[in-house]
Every structure is written in C-alpha cells, then in structure tokens.
C-alpha cells in the first residue's frame, strides 16, 4: 500500500508506504514534532499514487485560477 500525503504550506506531495508513514508519525509524536502533511489517497501501487498526484495537481491549479 502507498499513501499520498500533501502539505498546504509547502505545496508538496509525498508518496510513502505504510511503514514509512507510520514510522514518521511515531517519530513526530515521540519528539513533539509536527507535520502539516496529511493523507489524501491510498493506492496499491506506486504508479497509481503518481497518477493520482497528476490529476490532483490539475484540480489544485483549477482552484488557484478561480481565486
């Protein structure tokens, strides 16, 4: 499983497997860290996650154009 995460402040995406995502969340919790990345998708393959990001970027651009 691959998870797509997005940061509104950094305007960036991450694709992580579940183990990496959980490990990062645990690290943040133990170190009182924070992250503004949040999960916006879950996919069986890395390629599916990449395809989702391409489509989602278009939606973000459309939203930006309307503002």
C-alpha positions in Angstrom: 0.0 0.0 0.0 1.1 3.5 -0.8 -0.2 6.7 0.7 -0.2 10.1 -0.9 0.3 12.9 1.5 0.0 16.7 0.8 1.3 19.8 2.5 -0.7 23.0 2.1 2.1 25.1 3.4 4.9 23.5 1.3 2.6 22.8 -1.7 4.3 19.4 -2.0 3.3 15.8 -2.2 4.9 12.7 -0.6 4.3 9.1 -1.6 5.1 6.7 1.3 4.5 3.1 2.0 2.5 2.4 5.2 5.6 1.5 7.2 7.4 4.8 6.4 4.3 6.9 7.1 3.7 5.3 10.4 7.3 5.5 11.4 7.4 9.2 10.6 4.2 9.8 12.6 5.6 7.9 15.6 8.9 9.9 15.4 6.9 13.2 15.3 4.9 12.0 18.3 7.9 11.0 20.3 9.8 14.2 19.5 6.8 16.5 19.9 7.3 17.2 16.2 4.7 18.3 13.8 4.0 17.9 10.2 1.3 19.5 8.0 1.3 16.6 5.6 -1.9 14.8 5.6 -3.1 11.7 3.8 -5.2 12.4 0.7 -5.1 9.0 -1.0 -4.3 5.3 -0.6 -3.2 3.1 -3.6 -2.0 -0.5 -4.2 0.9 0.6 -6.5 3.3 3.5 -6.6 2.3 4.1 -10.2 -1.4 4.6 -9.1 -0.2 7.1 -6.5 1.7 9.0 -9.1 -1.3 9.1 -11.4 -3.5 10.4 -8.6 -1.0 13.2 -7.9 -1.0 14.3 -11.6 -4.8 14.5 -11.5 -4.9 16.2 -8.1 -2.4 18.9 -9.3 -4.8 19.8 -12.1 -7.5 20.3 -9.5 -5.3 22.5 -7.4 -4.4 24.6 -10.4 -8.1 25.0 -11.3 -8.9 26.1 -7.8 -6.0 28.6 -7.9 -7.3 30.1 -11.2 -10.8 30.6 -9.7 -9.4 32.6 -6.7 
